[in-house]
Amino acid sequence: MKKATILLLAMALTGCSSIHKVTPEKFQTDLQVVNSFYWYEYIGQADGKAYVLRKRPPLIGKEMKQDIIFTEVRALNPAFLRQLEESKKPK
C-alpha cells in the first residue's frame, strides 16, 4: 500500500497523466536503446511491477510531456533489474 501511494504521489508531482502497461521486451528495449526523443527515469517497484517515468519534449509549447510505463518484474532479466535498482541509488 505504501509503494502504491508513493507511485500515485510521483504521478501527481510530475504532472503525469497516463500510465501504460508494456511487454517486458519493450520495457527493456526502450530503456537500453539510446533514443534522443525520450528520456527515462526509473521510479521503482510496487506490487510486482517495475515503473519508469518517460519524458519527451513537447511538439508545441514548453512543458515536457510525461507518462509512466510499467511491466511485470518477474518477466524481466534479473541482471537488467539489478542495473535499474543501481541507477536509482544516490551517488
C-alpha positions as a Markdown table, in Angstrom:
| # | Residue | x | y | z |
|---|---|---|---|---|
| 1 | Met | 0.0 | 0.0 | 0.0 |
| 2 | Lys | 2.8 | 2.4 | 0.9 |
| 3 | Lys | 4.5 | 1.8 | -2.5 |
| 4 | Ala | 1.3 | 2.4 | -4.4 |
| 5 | Thr | 0.8 | 5.7 | -2.5 |
| 6 | Ile | 4.4 | 6.7 | -3.5 |
| 7 | Leu | 3.6 | 5.9 | -7.1 |
| 8 | Leu | 0.5 | 8.0 | -7.1 |
| 9 | Leu | 2.3 | 10.8 | -5.5 |
| 10 | Ala | 5.1 | 10.6 | -8.1 |
| 11 | Met | 2.5 | 10.8 | -10.8 |
| 12 | Ala | 0.9 | 13.9 | -9.3 |
| 13 | Leu | 4.2 | 15.7 | -8.7 |
| 14 | Thr | 5.4 | 15.1 | -12.2 |
| 15 | Gly | 2.2 | 16.1 | -13.9 |
| 16 | Cys | 1.9 | 12.7 | -15.4 |
| 17 | Ser | -1.5 | 12.0 | -16.8 |
| 18 | Ser | -1.2 | 8.4 | -18.1 |
| 19 | Ile | 0.2 | 5.1 | -17.2 |
| 20 | His | 0.7 | 2.3 | -19.7 |
| 21 | Lys | 1.5 | -1.4 | -19.4 |
| 22 | Val | 4.1 | -2.6 | -21.9 |
| 23 | Thr | 5.6 | -6.0 | -22.6 |
| 24 | Pro | 8.8 | -6.9 | -20.7 |
| 25 | Glu | 10.6 | -7.0 | -24.0 |
| 26 | Lys | 9.5 | -3.4 | -24.9 |
| 27 | Phe | 10.2 | -2.2 | -21.4 |
| 28 | Gln | 13.8 | -3.5 | -21.5 |
| 29 | Thr | 14.4 | -2.4 | -25.1 |
| 30 | Asp | 13.1 | 1.1 | -24.5 |
| 31 | Leu | 15.5 | 1.6 | -21.6 |
| 32 | Gln | 18.5 | 0.0 | -23.3 |
| 33 | Val | 18.3 | 1.7 | -26.7 |
| 34 | Val | 19.7 | 5.2 | -26.9 |
| 35 | Asn | 16.8 | 7.4 | -28.0 |
| 36 | Ser | 17.1 | 11.1 | -28.5 |
| 37 | Phe | 13.3 | 11.7 | -28.3 |
| 38 | Tyr | 12.6 | 10.1 | -25.0 |
| 39 | Trp | 14.3 | 10.3 | -21.5 |
| 40 | Tyr | 13.6 | 7.6 | -19.0 |
| 41 | Glu | 13.8 | 7.7 | -15.2 |
| 42 | Tyr | 13.4 | 4.5 | -13.1 |
| 43 | Ile | 10.8 | 5.1 | -10.4 |
| 44 | Gly | 10.9 | 1.7 | -8.6 |
| 45 | Gln | 8.8 | -1.3 | -7.9 |
| 46 | Ala | 5.4 | -1.9 | -6.3 |
| 47 | Asp | 3.1 | -4.8 | -6.3 |
| 48 | Gly | 5.4 | -6.9 | -8.5 |
| 49 | Lys | 5.7 | -4.3 | -11.2 |
| 50 | Ala | 8.6 | -2.1 | -12.3 |
| 51 | Tyr | 7.8 | 1.6 | -13.2 |
| 52 | Val | 9.6 | 4.1 | -15.3 |
| 53 | Leu | 8.8 | 7.8 | -15.9 |
| 54 | Arg | 9.1 | 8.5 | -19.7 |
| 55 | Lys | 9.6 | 12.1 | -20.8 |
| 56 | Arg | 9.7 | 13.8 | -24.2 |
| 57 | Pro | 9.9 | 17.4 | -25.4 |
| 58 | Pro | 6.7 | 19.0 | -26.5 |
| 59 | Leu | 5.9 | 19.4 | -30.1 |
| 60 | Ile | 4.2 | 22.7 | -29.3 |
| 61 | Gly | 4.7 | 24.7 | -26.1 |
| 62 | Lys | 7.3 | 24.5 | -23.4 |
| 63 | Glu | 6.0 | 21.8 | -21.0 |
| 64 | Met | 7.6 | 18.3 | -21.1 |
| 65 | Lys | 5.2 | 15.5 | -21.9 |
| 66 | Gln | 5.4 | 12.7 | -19.3 |
| 67 | Asp | 3.8 | 9.3 | -18.8 |
| 68 | Ile | 4.6 | 6.2 | -16.9 |
| 69 | Ile | 5.3 | 2.7 | -18.3 |
| 70 | Phe | 5.3 | -0.5 | -16.3 |
| 71 | Thr | 5.7 | -4.2 | -16.7 |
| 72 | Glu | 5.8 | -7.3 | -14.5 |
| 73 | Val | 9.1 | -7.7 | -12.6 |
| 74 | Arg | 9.1 | -11.5 | -12.8 |
| 75 | Ala | 9.4 | -11.4 | -16.6 |
| 76 | Leu | 12.4 | -9.1 | -16.6 |
| 77 | Asn | 16.0 | -10.2 | -16.9 |
| 78 | Pro | 17.5 | -10.3 | -13.3 |
| 79 | Ala | 20.7 | -8.6 | -14.4 |
| 80 | Phe | 18.7 | -5.8 | -16.1 |
| 81 | Leu | 16.6 | -5.4 | -12.9 |
| 82 | Arg | 19.7 | -5.0 | -10.8 |
| 83 | Gln | 21.0 | -2.3 | -13.2 |
| 84 | Leu | 17.8 | -0.4 | -12.8 |
| 85 | Glu | 18.0 | -0.6 | -9.0 |
| 86 | Glu | 21.6 | 0.5 | -9.1 |
| 87 | Ser | 20.7 | 3.5 | -11.3 |
| 88 | Lys | 18.2 | 4.7 | -8.7 |
| 89 | Lys | 20.7 | 4.7 | -5.8 |
| 90 | Pro | 22.0 | 8.2 | -4.9 |
| 91 | Lys | 25.6 | 8.7 | -5.9 |
